[in-house]
Amino acid sequence: MTRIVPVVFLFVSTLFAQDLSLLRHFDYDQKTPLEIQEVGVVKRGEVAIHDISYASPKGGCVPAYLVVPTGKGPFAAVIWGHWYQDGSEFLNRKEFLEEAIALAPSGVVSLLPDGPIARPGFVRDPDPLSVSYINDRVQQIVDMRRGADLLLARPDVDTKRLAYVGHSYNAATGAFLAGIDKRFKAFVLMAGNLSDEVDRKSKESQDFRKQVGTEKVDAFFAKYGWLDQGKYVAHAAPAAVFLQYATKEDFLTPERAREYYALVSEPKSLKFYDAPHALNAEARRDRVAFLVKELNLKAPDAAAIARVPDLVQPPEGK
């Protein structure tokens, strides 16, 4: 009992360090059945890739890959959030699939969900201030929390070794999760915007206000100010957070990344890569090393990690 009390106290004190009213926006019923459906399974050596779906608390199903190593565990678990890069064939659960397969023999069960934008029937709203963008963001966060429910319900998963890896849009999703859901031990946030407050100071944001209408934009942000990533990632502790950013970016510059980094709670680390928004093989090696350390994994096969194809950066405007 004496070992549990400090953990409980830390959990409670961390929550009370932020405005608890923020957290209610992401509530859902954890007792609702997951309704897991399996379409099929493919074996890659000793690794099984299950094509599944699970029920979203916001309605509909979440398509996902569940990557499972051979053996009984207990395994660590990782949820992977793909980027939302227009023009990329990996704007879906396939982005991190090869990486998850390469990491599986180290003792990792991975869940790779499709975000709402990658699901059948999705139609993008042309209004940049539409409430649909708010609803999609909340759904993605809640669907990822539901993914954590799925993984942690597995008897072969160690509930104390859960991590999240997210790229771009889903790096921001991870920033929210870091302050909302204390079941995660570690986060890798790749090339994502982590603070609306920081972003609103930029020239791009100021130009957008003038183009759309200052009063309209300000009213929108006032109404949805609770959906600012920085309000959450500032309370990631005790989880460790590793930020990865590219140097060949027009908006997510190193200067802006450092402003995000200043908001993140300790323990944290930041590294830049000579790459576009897609990042590169060096970033992949670094995040795998981070996961190995934080999740206490067996060292992966370096050759298998090296064989993971680089993500292609689509031409601008595509």
Protein Blocks (a to p, Z undefined) as FASTA:
>chain_A
ZZmmmmmmmmmmmmmmpcfklmmmmgccfkbcfkiacfbdcdehjaccdddddddfkgpj
ddddddddedjbjaddddddddfbehiaklcfklmmmmmmmmmmnopacdddddfklpgh
iacdfblkbfklmmmmmmmmmmmmmmmmmmmmpmkbcfklccdddehjlmmmmmmmmmmm
mmbfbdcdehiafbfklmmmpmklmmmmmmnopklmmmmmmmmmmmcfklmmmmmpfcdc
dddddfbbfklgfklmmmmmmmpccddddddddddfklpfklmmmmmmmmmmmnopacdd
fklmmmpccdddddehZZ
